[in-house]
Amino acid sequence: MRNISSVERTVTVRVDAQDPSGAGVVHAFGKKILVTGVIMGERVALHIRNPQEVYPEAVLKRVVEPSPRRVTPKCPVFGRCGGCTLQMLSYPEQLNWKRRVVKEAILQAVEDPSVLVRPTIGMTDPWGYRNKVQYPVGRDGKFPVIGFYAPVSYRIVTNRGCPIQHPEADLLKETLLAHMKKHRIEPYDEREGDGLVRTLMTRKGFVSGAVTLIVVLNGKSLPALDEFVAAARAAVPALTGIVVNVNTKRTRVILARENRVVWGTATLTDTLLGHTFELSPNSFYQVNHSQTETLYRTALDFAAIRKEDTVFDLYSGAGTLTIPAAKQAKEVWGIELSTDATADAGRNAKLNGVENARFIAGDVVKEVATLINNKKISPAVVILDPPRTGCEKSLLLLLAAARPKRIVYISCDPQTLARDLALLELHGYRVAEVQPVDLFPHTGHIEAVALLEPMSRKAPAKRT
């Protein structure tokens, strides 16, 4: 008798749901299985590999009954590459789906069923928007490869001309690949911890047009470096800097602290909301320029900052939102864990003539406690833009006790947003409204801005 776990089985099933990543959910062999490239309600033929495994791998073979919302993906490796999960879904339906994900997460968490979740703000042209690309470098047999990871895998899928990123990234990828092949430079092997080239990262200023290239190495330098620099500059005339990031640790963290400028400058200069910013390689910068401006305008509208207001901008990064906020406020305190980003923020404040923004590098909870409890500084408005894991409970309790007039919460994860909104609701704040903004078209990632206000004794009116 053949062992079912060693063979590939073909099944035809109905797609029961779309999970928060955008993958389709099907049920077969008594298991919940995720499938890229399918839409809820479709009937699809799948090949299931190793169906007795805890997490079987499913490959889409054919759509038997397509959804009317289905469109032809623009990318030739869609479904094999893990970068996008929603290219098969029409863009208006992507926006509707993202709103539903945000709304369902929040309504399951908060007690007030009248929370207004507005329609998702999308893009007129949802292609070519990514200003930062991180390519893992690996091996396919004897040859180095550069591309993106396959879904739930460390296998690299190669592609020419990714349709959601800036075109210079592809040119620099091909330049590095040709250089590695010519000089027989070994890619990094995560399992063995040896090899040299780990990651290729590019960043582009969509207003300035400037491009920076960061090559992450398991070592100090790239062989035939001068030749590579010349080739990269010839491929992309807009290139303003080439940096080697030295990362010799056995870690999945992409960038280490040591950056060596091998040509040009390490900083990327760009303009956001009419302000100029200089960003070091380790500083966070949103990947979608036009939608970041939409996101920040929404946050500033919600904040409704007045000239007499003291504002806390928490997880402030390089000051990209702190500085526009400071133009409206009495003073703004930006707090950020990264010392590199905080240094950038201070430099950017001077660059934009902002004198009422103060930046602190440190643990956000500890620094907020010091400002509120020791320095007796009470914020009228708080802006939160935490990482995907959301805010620590102790921070939310500190802020709720300080009773700012408004809390504006920018989130990249609906589940942690909903969790944190529920906690603030328990401590005297109501969610006035939530605005999803699509910073990541064709992927399952969702950004949203929530406005919270102190509860009045009178229950809030129901919203339609």
C-alpha positions as CSV (number, residue, x, y, z in Angstrom):
1,M,0.0,0.0,0.0
2,R,1.4,3.4,-0.9
3,N,2.1,5.9,1.9
4,I,-0.3,8.8,1.4
5,S,2.2,11.2,3.1
6,S,4.8,10.6,0.4
7,V,2.5,11.3,-2.6
8,E,0.8,14.3,-4.1
9,R,-3.0,14.3,-4.1
10,T,-5.3,16.3,-6.3
11,V,-8.6,17.5,-4.8
12,T,-11.3,19.9,-6.0
13,V,-12.6,22.0,-3.1
14,R,-14.5,25.2,-2.3
15,V,-12.5,28.2,-0.9
16,D,-14.2,28.8,2.4
17,A,-12.6,32.1,3.4
18,Q,-9.7,34.6,3.0
19,D,-7.3,34.7,5.9
20,P,-5.8,38.0,7.2
21,S,-2.8,37.6,4.9
22,G,-5.0,37.3,1.8
23,A,-4.5,33.6,1.3
24,G,-7.5,31.4,0.6
25,V,-8.6,28.9,3.3
26,V,-9.7,25.5,2.2
27,H,-10.4,22.3,4.1
28,A,-9.2,18.9,3.0
29,F,-7.9,15.7,4.7
30,G,-9.3,17.0,7.9
31,K,-7.1,20.1,7.9
32,K,-7.2,23.8,7.3
33,I,-4.9,24.6,4.4
34,L,-3.8,28.0,3.1
35,V,-3.6,28.6,-0.7
36,T,-2.2,31.6,-2.5
37,G,-4.0,33.0,-5.5
38,V,-7.6,31.9,-4.8
39,I,-10.7,33.8,-3.8
40,M,-13.4,33.0,-1.3
41,G,-16.3,31.2,-2.9
42,E,-14.3,29.7,-5.8
43,R,-14.0,26.0,-6.6
44,V,-10.4,25.1,-7.3
45,A,-8.3,22.1,-8.1
46,L,-5.3,21.8,-5.9
47,H,-2.3,19.5,-5.6
48,I,-1.8,18.8,-1.9
49,R,1.8,17.7,-1.0
50,N,2.2,15.4,2.0
51,P,-1.5,15.6,3.1
52,Q,-0.8,13.9,6.4
53,E,1.7,16.6,7.5
54,V,0.5,19.2,10.1
55,Y,0.8,22.0,7.5
56,P,0.4,20.4,4.0
57,E,1.6,22.5,1.0
58,A,-1.1,23.3,-1.6
59,V,-0.5,24.3,-5.1
60,L,-3.2,25.8,-7.3
61,K,-3.6,23.8,-10.5
62,R,-6.9,25.1,-12.0
63,V,-9.8,27.4,-11.0
64,V,-12.9,25.3,-11.7
65,E,-15.5,28.0,-10.9
66,P,-13.9,31.5,-10.9
67,S,-15.2,34.4,-8.9
68,P,-16.6,37.4,-10.8
69,R,-14.0,39.4,-8.8
70,R,-11.1,37.6,-10.3
71,V,-8.6,39.4,-12.6
72,T,-5.5,38.2,-14.4
73,P,-2.4,38.8,-12.2
74,K,0.1,41.2,-13.7
75,C,3.2,39.3,-12.3
76,P,4.3,36.1,-14.1
77,V,5.5,34.5,-10.9
78,F,2.4,35.4,-8.8
79,G,1.5,32.5,-6.6
80,R,5.0,31.2,-6.6
81,C,6.5,34.3,-5.1
82,G,5.5,35.2,-1.5
83,G,5.6,39.0,-2.1
84,C,1.9,39.4,-3.2
85,T,-1.2,37.5,-2.2
86,L,-4.0,39.5,-3.8
87,Q,-3.1,40.2,-7.5
88,M,-5.9,37.8,-8.6
89,L,-8.5,40.0,-6.8
90,S,-9.7,43.2,-8.6
91,Y,-8.3,46.3,-6.9
92,P,-11.7,47.7,-5.8
93,E,-12.4,44.4,-4.1
94,Q,-9.0,44.4,-2.4
95,L,-10.0,47.7,-0.8
96,N,-13.4,46.3,0.2
97,W,-11.7,43.2,1.7
98,K,-9.2,45.3,3.7
99,R,-11.9,47.4,5.2
100,R,-13.8,44.2,6.2
101,V,-10.7,42.8,7.9
102,V,-10.2,46.0,9.9
103,K,-13.9,46.3,10.8
104,E,-14.3,42.7,11.9
105,A,-11.2,42.8,14.1
106,I,-12.3,46.0,15.8
107,L,-15.9,45.0,16.3
108,Q,-14.9,41.7,17.8
109,A,-12.7,43.5,20.4
110,V,-14.5,46.8,21.4
111,E,-17.8,47.0,23.2
112,D,-19.1,49.9,21.2
113,P,-20.8,48.5,18.0
114,S,-21.2,52.0,16.5
115,V,-17.5,52.5,15.6
116,L,-17.2,54.0,12.2
117,V,-14.7,52.2,9.9
118,R,-14.5,54.3,6.7
119,P,-13.9,52.9,3.2
120,T,-10.3,52.1,2.5
121,I,-8.4,54.9,0.7
122,G,-6.7,53.3,-2.3
123,M,-4.4,54.4,-5.1
124,T,-5.3,55.7,-8.6
125,D,-2.4,53.6,-10.0
126,P,-1.5,50.7,-7.5
127,W,1.7,49.6,-9.3
128,G,5.4,50.5,-9.0
129,Y,4.8,52.0,-5.6
130,R,7.5,50.4,-3.5
131,N,10.4,52.7,-2.7
132,K,12.3,50.0,-0.7
133,V,13.1,46.5,-1.8
134,Q,15.0,43.8,0.1
135,Y,16.1,40.9,-2.0
136,P,17.4,37.7,-0.2
137,V,20.4,36.2,-1.9
138,G,20.8,32.4,-2.1
139,R,21.7,29.5,-4.3
140,D,19.9,27.3,-6.9
141,G,22.2,24.3,-7.4
142,K,25.7,25.7,-8.4
143,F,24.4,29.2,-9.2
144,P,23.6,32.3,-7.0
145,V,20.0,33.6,-7.2
146,I,18.4,36.8,-6.1
147,G,14.7,37.2,-5.8
148,F,11.9,36.8,-3.2
149,Y,11.0,33.9,-0.9
150,A,8.3,31.6,-1.9
151,P,5.3,31.5,0.4
152,V,6.1,29.8,3.8
153,S,9.6,28.9,2.5
154,Y,13.2,30.0,2.3
155,R,13.3,28.9,-1.4
156,I,14.0,32.0,-3.6
157,V,11.8,32.7,-6.6
158,T,13.5,34.8,-9.3
159,N,11.8,37.3,-11.5
160,R,12.6,40.2,-13.9
161,G,10.6,43.3,-13.5
162,C,8.5,43.0,-10.3
163,P,5.4,45.2,-11.0
164,I,5.0,46.7,-7.5
165,Q,8.5,48.0,-7.0
166,H,10.6,50.8,-8.5
167,P,12.5,49.7,-11.7
168,E,15.9,50.7,-10.5
169,A,15.8,47.8,-7.9
170,D,15.6,45.2,-10.7
171,L,18.6,46.8,-12.5
172,L,20.7,46.7,-9.4
173,K,19.7,43.1,-8.7
174,E,20.8,42.0,-12.1
175,T,24.1,44.0,-11.7
176,L,24.9,42.3,-8.4
177,L,23.9,38.8,-9.8
178,A,26.2,39.2,-12.8
179,H,29.1,40.4,-10.6
180,M,28.7,37.4,-8.3
181,K,28.7,35.0,-11.2
182,K,31.7,36.6,-12.8
183,H,33.8,36.6,-9.7
184,R,32.4,33.3,-8.2
185,I,31.2,35.1,-5.1
186,E,29.4,32.8,-2.7
187,P,25.9,33.6,-1.4
188,Y,25.2,33.3,2.3
189,D,23.9,30.0,3.5
190,E,21.6,30.4,6.5
191,R,21.8,26.7,7.5
192,E,25.6,26.6,7.5
193,G,26.3,30.3,8.4
194,D,28.9,30.6,5.6
195,G,29.1,32.4,2.3
196,L,29.3,36.2,1.8
197,V,26.4,38.0,0.2
198,R,23.2,37.9,2.3
199,T,20.8,40.6,1.1
200,L,20.5,43.4,-1.5
201,M,18.5,46.4,-0.4
202,T,17.6,49.4,-2.4
203,R,15.8,52.6,-1.4
204,K,14.5,55.4,-3.7
205,G,13.3,58.9,-3.0
206,F,10.2,59.2,-5.1
207,V,10.4,63.0,-5.1
208,S,14.2,63.4,-5.2
209,G,14.7,60.5,-7.6
210,A,17.8,59.5,-5.5
211,V,18.6,55.8,-5.1
212,T,20.8,54.2,-2.4
213,L,22.1,50.6,-2.6
214,I,22.9,48.6,0.5
215,V,24.6,45.2,0.1
216,V,24.5,43.1,3.3
217,L,27.6,40.9,3.7
218,N,28.7,38.2,6.0
219,G,32.1,40.0,5.9
220,K,33.7,43.4,5.4
221,S,34.0,43.8,1.7
222,L,32.8,42.6,-1.7
223,P,35.5,41.2,-4.1
224,A,36.3,43.4,-7.1
225,L,34.4,46.2,-5.3
226,D,35.5,49.0,-7.6
227,E,34.3,47.1,-10.6
228,F,30.9,46.5,-9.0
229,V,30.6,50.2,-8.0
230,A,31.3,51.2,-11.6
231,A,28.8,48.7,-13.0
232,A,26.0,49.8,-10.5
233,R,26.6,53.5,-11.3
234,A,26.4,52.8,-15.0
235,A,23.2,50.7,-14.6
236,V,21.4,53.4,-12.4
237,P,22.7,57.0,-13.0
238,A,20.4,58.2,-10.2
239,L,22.4,56.2,-7.7
240,T,23.7,58.5,-4.9
241,G,25.3,56.0,-2.5
242,I,26.5,52.5,-2.1
243,V,26.8,51.0,1.4
244,V,28.1,47.7,2.7
245,N,26.2,46.6,5.8
246,V,28.4,44.2,7.8
247,N,26.2,41.5,9.4
248,T,28.3,38.5,10.5
249,K,25.8,37.1,13.1
250,R,23.7,34.0,12.7
251,T,20.5,36.0,12.7
252,R,17.5,36.6,10.5
253,V,17.7,40.3,11.2
254,I,18.6,41.9,7.8
255,L,20.6,45.0,8.8
256,A,23.3,45.1,11.4
257,R,24.6,48.4,13.0
258,E,27.8,48.7,11.0
259,N,27.5,50.5,7.7
260,R,30.5,51.2,5.4
261,V,30.1,53.8,2.7
262,V,32.0,52.5,-0.3
263,W,30.8,55.3,-2.7
264,G,28.7,58.4,-2.4
265,T,26.6,59.0,0.7
266,A,24.8,56.6,3.0
267,T,21.8,58.9,3.5
268,L,18.8,59.0,1.2
269,T,17.2,62.4,0.7
270,D,13.5,62.7,0.0
271,T,10.5,65.1,0.4
272,L,7.4,64.2,2.4
273,L,4.4,66.6,2.9
274,G,6.6,69.5,1.7
275,H,9.4,68.7,4.2
276,T,12.9,67.4,3.4
277,F,14.2,64.3,5.1
278,E,17.6,62.7,5.2
279,L,17.5,59.0,6.1
280,S,20.3,56.7,7.2
281,P,20.2,53.0,6.0
282,N,18.8,51.7,9.4
283,S,16.1,54.4,9.7
284,F,12.5,53.3,9.0
285,Y,10.8,55.0,6.0
286,Q,7.4,53.9,4.7
287,V,7.6,52.1,1.4
288,N,4.8,53.9,-0.5
289,H,5.4,57.6,-0.8
290,S,2.0,58.9,-2.1
291,Q,0.0,56.8,0.4
292,T,2.3,57.7,3.2
293,E,1.3,61.3,2.6
294,T,-2.4,60.3,2.6
295,L,-1.8,58.3,5.9
296,Y,0.0,61.2,7.6
297,R,-2.6,63.8,6.4
298,T,-5.3,61.6,7.9
299,A,-3.4,61.3,11.2
300,L,-2.9,65.1,11.4
301,D,-6.5,65.7,10.5
302,F,-7.6,63.4,13.3
303,A,-5.1,65.0,15.7
304,A,-6.5,68.5,15.1
305,I,-3.4,70.0,16.8
306,R,-3.7,73.6,18.1
307,K,-0.9,76.1,18.6
308,E,-1.2,75.7,22.4
309,D,-0.9,71.9,22.3
310,T,1.9,69.7,23.6
311,V,2.1,66.5,21.4
312,F,3.8,63.2,22.0
313,D,4.8,61.4,18.8
314,L,5.7,57.8,20.0
315,Y,7.7,55.4,17.8
316,S,8.7,58.6,15.9
317,G,11.4,57.1,13.7
318,A,13.3,59.8,11.7
319,G,10.7,62.4,12.5
320,T,8.7,62.2,9.3
321,L,5.4,62.8,11.2
322,T,6.9,64.6,14.2
323,I,8.2,67.5,12.1
324,P,4.8,68.2,10.2
325,A,3.1,68.0,13.6
326,A,5.5,70.5,15.2
327,K,4.5,73.1,12.6
328,Q,1.0,73.0,14.2
329,A,1.9,72.6,17.9
330,K,3.4,74.4,20.8
331,E,5.9,71.6,21.2
332,V,6.3,67.9,20.1
333,W,8.2,65.2,21.9
334,G,9.3,62.4,19.6
335,I,10.4,59.1,21.3
336,E,12.1,56.3,19.4
337,L,14.1,53.3,20.4
338,S,16.6,53.5,17.4
339,T,19.5,55.8,18.1
340,D,20.2,56.1,14.3
341,A,16.6,57.1,13.6
342,T,16.6,59.6,16.5
343,A,19.8,61.2,15.2
344,D,18.2,61.5,11.7
345,A,15.2,63.1,13.3
346,G,17.3,65.8,15.1
347,R,19.1,66.5,11.9
348,N,15.8,66.7,9.9
349,A,14.3,69.1,12.4
350,K,17.2,71.5,11.8
351,L,17.0,70.9,8.0
352,N,13.4,72.0,8.1
353,G,13.8,74.9,10.5
354,V,11.8,73.2,13.3
355,E,12.8,74.3,16.8
356,N,9.9,73.1,18.9
357,A,10.5,69.3,18.3
358,R,12.5,67.4,20.9
359,F,13.7,63.9,20.2
360,I,14.6,61.2,22.8
361,A,16.2,57.8,22.0
362,G,15.1,55.2,24.4
363,D,12.5,52.8,25.6
364,V,9.1,54.4,24.8
365,V,7.4,53.3,28.0
366,K,10.2,54.5,30.3
367,E,10.6,57.8,28.5
368,V,6.9,58.5,28.5
369,A,6.7,57.7,32.2
370,T,9.6,60.1,32.9
371,L,7.9,62.9,30.9
372,I,4.5,62.5,32.5
373,N,5.5,61.5,36.1
374,N,8.8,63.3,36.6
375,K,8.8,66.3,34.3
376,K,5.0,66.8,34.7
377,I,4.5,67.2,31.0
378,S,0.9,66.5,30.0
379,P,0.2,65.8,26.3
380,A,-2.9,67.3,24.7
381,V,-2.5,64.9,21.7
382,V,-0.7,61.6,21.4
383,I,0.3,60.0,18.1
384,L,1.2,56.3,18.2
385,D,2.8,54.5,15.3
386,P,4.1,51.2,16.9
387,P,5.6,48.2,15.2
388,R,3.3,45.3,14.1
389,T,3.3,43.9,17.7
390,G,1.4,47.0,18.9
391,C,1.8,48.9,22.1
392,E,2.8,47.5,25.5
393,K,-0.1,47.5,28.0
394,S,1.9,49.6,30.5
395,L,2.2,52.4,27.8
396,L,-1.5,52.5,27.1
397,L,-2.3,52.7,30.8
398,L,0.1,55.6,31.2
399,L,-1.5,57.4,28.3
400,A,-5.1,56.7,29.5
401,A,-4.2,58.1,32.9
402,A,-2.7,61.3,31.4
403,R,-6.1,61.9,29.6
404,P,-5.0,63.6,26.4
405,K,-7.8,65.2,24.4
406,R,-7.1,62.9,21.4
407,I,-5.1,59.7,20.8
408,V,-4.3,59.0,17.1
409,Y,-3.2,55.4,16.6
410,I,-1.5,54.4,13.3
411,S,-1.4,50.6,12.9
412,C,-0.1,48.1,10.4
413,D,-1.9,45.1,12.0
414,P,-5.6,45.1,12.5
415,Q,-5.5,42.4,15.2
416,T,-3.0,44.3,17.5
417,L,-4.8,47.6,16.7
418,A,-8.1,46.0,17.9
419,R,-6.5,44.6,21.0
420,D,-5.1,48.0,22.0
421,L,-8.3,49.9,21.2
422,A,-10.2,47.6,23.4
423,L,-7.8,48.2,26.3
424,L,-8.1,52.0,25.8
425,E,-11.8,51.7,25.7
426,L,-11.8,49.9,29.1
427,H,-9.8,52.9,30.5
428,G,-12.1,55.7,29.4
429,Y,-11.6,56.2,25.7
430,R,-14.0,55.7,22.8
431,V,-13.0,54.9,19.2
432,A,-14.4,57.8,17.2
433,E,-13.5,56.5,13.8
434,V,-11.0,54.4,11.9
435,Q,-9.6,55.1,8.4
436,P,-7.9,52.2,6.5
437,V,-5.3,53.4,4.0
438,D,-3.9,51.0,1.4
439,L,-0.1,51.4,1.5
440,F,0.5,47.9,0.2
441,P,-1.7,47.2,-2.9
442,H,-1.9,43.5,-4.0
443,T,-0.7,42.2,-0.6
444,G,-2.5,41.3,2.6
445,H,-0.9,44.1,4.6
446,I,-3.3,46.8,5.9
447,E,-2.6,50.2,7.4
448,A,-5.2,52.0,9.4
449,V,-5.5,55.2,11.5
450,A,-7.8,55.3,14.5
451,L,-9.0,58.4,16.5
452,L,-9.8,58.0,20.2
453,E,-11.4,60.5,22.4
454,P,-12.2,60.6,26.1
455,M,-15.6,59.1,26.8
456,S,-18.3,61.5,27.9
457,R,-20.9,60.3,30.5
458,K,-23.4,60.3,27.7
459,A,-23.3,57.2,25.5
460,P,-22.1,58.0,22.0
461,A,-24.7,58.3,19.3
462,K,-25.0,55.4,16.9
463,R,-23.2,55.8,13.6
464,T,-24.4,54.7,10.2
